[in-house]
Amino acid sequence: MAAPNPIQVQKFLSGIDYPASKDDIVTTAEEEGADDNVLDALKQIPDQEYDGPTAVSKAVSETD
């Protein structure tokens, strides 16, 4: 499965406060109604703190 578009991922993370943990990111995406493709991609990112949307997008693109 191809990684979701970074813009698509960020759409479901609006309002999240950075730095954010992987768990916070996944939970926020779930609460915002992210589809399975986005959730699956976020669940694959390394378990660490992310300092902003760019770091999340980079992690998602590297797990493809």
N, CA, C and O of each residue as an XYZ file, in Angstrom:
256
protein
N       0.841     -1.179      0.000
C       0.000      0.000      0.000
C       0.885      1.240      0.000
O       1.844      1.323      0.767
N       0.571      2.177     -0.836
C       1.360      3.399     -0.932
C       1.098      4.297      0.274
O       0.001      4.312      0.831
N       2.120      5.036      0.658
C       1.957      5.977      1.763
C       0.955      7.056      1.347
O       0.932      7.472      0.189
N       0.137      7.500      2.282
C      -0.818      8.559      1.949
C      -0.098      9.871      1.674
O       1.031     10.079      2.117
N      -0.755     10.736      0.948
C      -0.245     12.060      0.645
C      -0.032     12.829      1.961
O      -0.898     12.796      2.836
N       1.104     13.517      2.109
C       1.354     14.260      3.359
C       0.259     15.270      3.692
O      -0.048     15.492      4.863
N      -0.325     15.875      2.673
C      -1.407     16.838      2.912
C      -2.620     16.123      3.495
O      -3.293     16.646      4.384
N      -2.892     14.928      2.989
C      -3.997     14.128      3.497
C      -3.761     13.777      4.976
O      -4.681     13.847      5.791
N      -2.531     13.403      5.306
C      -2.197     13.065      6.695
C      -2.404     14.286      7.588
O      -3.041     14.184      8.637
N      -1.877     15.429      7.187
C      -1.950     16.634      8.021
C      -3.384     17.116      8.219
O      -3.694     17.741      9.232
N      -4.258     16.827      7.256
C      -5.660     17.207      7.373
C      -6.272     16.611      8.641
O      -7.124     17.233      9.275
N      -5.837     15.408      9.006
C      -6.384     14.729     10.172
C      -5.629     15.059     11.459
O      -5.983     14.569     12.531
N      -4.597     15.882     11.354
C      -3.814     16.251     12.536
C      -3.969     17.730     12.889
O      -3.211     18.259     13.702
N      -4.946     18.394     12.281
C      -5.139     19.809     12.592
C      -5.527     19.947     14.062
O      -6.350     19.187     14.573
N      -4.935     20.913     14.722
C      -5.250     21.159     16.115
C      -4.371     20.415     17.104
O      -4.463     20.656     18.307
N      -3.516     19.513     16.623
C      -2.632     18.786     17.545
C      -1.534     19.727     18.029
O      -1.050     20.576     17.281
N      -1.156     19.563     19.275
C      -0.079     20.376     19.842
C       1.234     19.608     19.732
O       1.336     18.462     20.171
N       2.230     20.251     19.145
C       3.567     19.671     19.034
C       4.448     20.252     20.120
O       4.250     21.408     20.492
N       5.414     19.511     20.650
C       5.757     18.146     20.247
C       4.658     17.161     20.638
O       3.958     17.348     21.634
N       4.524     16.113     19.836
C       3.495     15.105     20.060
C       4.100     13.715     19.931
O       4.974     13.477     19.097
N       3.624     12.809     20.765
C       4.092     11.428     20.694
C       3.369     10.691     19.570
O       2.345     11.153     19.066
N       3.908      9.560     19.193
C       3.250      8.722     18.187
C       1.820      8.415     18.632
O       0.893      8.504     17.826
N       1.631      8.057     19.897
C       0.293      7.734     20.398
C      -0.655      8.924     20.257
O      -1.809      8.757     19.863
N      -0.170     10.125     20.577
C      -1.008     11.325     20.435
C      -1.399     11.545     18.980
O      -2.535     11.913     18.680
N      -0.452     11.318     18.084
C      -0.699     11.524     16.659
C      -1.747     10.542     16.154
O      -2.688     10.936     15.465
N      -1.589      9.264     16.494
C      -2.547      8.241     16.049
C      -3.928      8.515     16.636
O      -4.933      8.431     15.930
N      -3.981      8.842     17.924
C      -5.266      9.113     18.580
C      -5.961     10.318     17.953
O      -7.166     10.280     17.701
N      -5.211     11.380     17.703
C      -5.792     12.567     17.085
C      -6.341     12.242     15.704
O      -7.445     12.663     15.360
N      -5.582     11.499     14.917
C      -6.044     11.126     13.571
C      -7.327     10.303     13.649
O      -8.249     10.509     12.859
N      -7.388      9.371     14.599
C      -8.602      8.562     14.771
C      -9.794      9.442     15.118
O     -10.879      9.276     14.561
N      -9.587     10.387     16.048
C     -10.664     11.281     16.474
C     -11.127     12.190     15.343
O     -12.289     12.596     15.306
N     -10.222     12.510     14.421
C     -10.558     13.383     13.293
C     -11.141     12.613     12.111
O     -11.456     13.201     11.076
N     -11.282     11.297     12.265
C     -11.923     10.500     11.225
C     -11.014     10.064     10.089
O     -11.469      9.874      8.961
N      -9.731      9.904     10.383
C      -8.786      9.468      9.347
C      -9.176      8.094      8.805
O      -9.677      7.244      9.540
N      -8.940      7.892      7.515
C      -9.244      6.603      6.898
C      -8.178      5.573      7.253
O      -7.143      5.909      7.828
N      -8.438      4.321      6.905
C      -7.533      3.224      7.272
C      -6.133      3.405      6.705
O      -5.151      3.059      7.362
N      -6.028      3.943      5.492
C      -4.726      4.138      4.859
C      -3.865      5.090      5.695
O      -2.687      4.823      5.933
N      -4.455      6.190      6.133
C      -3.732      7.168      6.951
C      -3.388      6.562      8.307
O      -2.255      6.686      8.772
N      -4.357      5.909      8.945
C      -4.102      5.312     10.261
C      -3.024      4.240     10.197
O      -2.146      4.184     11.058
N      -3.089      3.395      9.182
C      -2.068      2.356      9.031
C      -0.681      2.974      8.885
O       0.285      2.490      9.475
N      -0.586      4.040      8.099
C       0.706      4.705      7.897
C       1.214      5.300      9.208
O       2.394      5.171      9.532
N       0.329      5.949      9.961
C       0.751      6.565     11.222
C       1.139      5.520     12.260
O       2.018      5.763     13.087
N       0.496      4.371     12.224
C       0.839      3.314     13.177
C       2.202      2.698     12.881
O       2.768      2.007     13.727
N       2.732      2.947     11.678
C       4.035      2.396     11.283
C       5.204      3.315     11.616
O       6.358      2.892     11.547
N       4.923      4.565     11.975
C       6.030      5.494     12.243
C       6.728      5.107     13.550
O       6.119      4.479     14.416
N       8.003      5.480     13.694
C       8.737      5.154     14.931
C       8.073      5.769     16.161
O       7.479      6.845     16.089
N       8.184      5.074     17.279
C       7.596      5.520     18.533
C       8.527      6.545     19.173
O       9.457      6.188     19.896
N       8.267      7.813     18.902
C       9.098      8.897     19.408
C       8.277     10.170     19.441
O       7.111     10.176     19.047
N       8.890     11.255     19.915
C       8.244     12.560     19.908
C       8.498     13.219     18.547
O       9.593     13.128     17.992
N       7.474     13.874     18.032
C       7.582     14.591     16.761
C       7.395     16.072     17.040
O       6.468     16.477     17.740
N       8.307     16.885     16.470
C       8.296     18.307     16.805
C       7.423     19.152     15.878
O       7.274     20.354     16.101
N       6.854     18.550     14.858
C       5.974     19.310     13.981
C       5.474     18.473     12.822
O       5.874     17.321     12.655
N       4.593     19.062     12.020
C       3.998     18.331     10.891
C       5.020     17.801      9.903
O       4.825     16.728      9.332
N       6.102     18.530      9.692
C       7.120     18.089      8.740
C       7.765     16.792      9.206
O       8.032     15.901      8.399
N       8.015     16.685     10.504
C       8.632     15.470     11.051
C       7.704     14.268     10.882
O       8.160     13.163     10.589
N       6.399     14.488     11.066
C       5.437     13.404     10.891
C       5.401     12.980      9.421
O       5.454     11.788      9.117
N       5.312     13.940      8.524
C       5.278     13.629      7.090
C       6.521     12.877      6.653
O       6.433     11.934      5.866
N       7.680     13.286      7.157
C       8.944     12.631      6.824
C       8.931     11.185      7.320
O       9.349     10.279      6.598
N       8.451     10.962      8.554
C       8.401      9.602      9.113
C       7.466      8.725      8.312
O       7.775      7.560      8.062
N       6.326      9.260      7.904
C       5.361      8.492      7.104
C       5.984      8.112      5.760
O       5.835      6.976      5.309
N       6.673      9.043      5.124
C       7.259      8.756      3.809
C       8.385      7.743      3.907
O       8.641      7.015      2.948
N       9.064      7.679      5.048
C      10.173      6.743      5.231
C       9.715      5.327      5.580
O      10.509      4.390      5.496
N       8.459      5.157      5.966
C       7.968      3.828      6.321
C       7.356      3.122      5.140
O       6.963      1.961      5.254
N       7.264      3.787      4.015
C       6.645      3.200      2.818
C       7.415      2.005      2.329
O       7.034      1.391      1.332
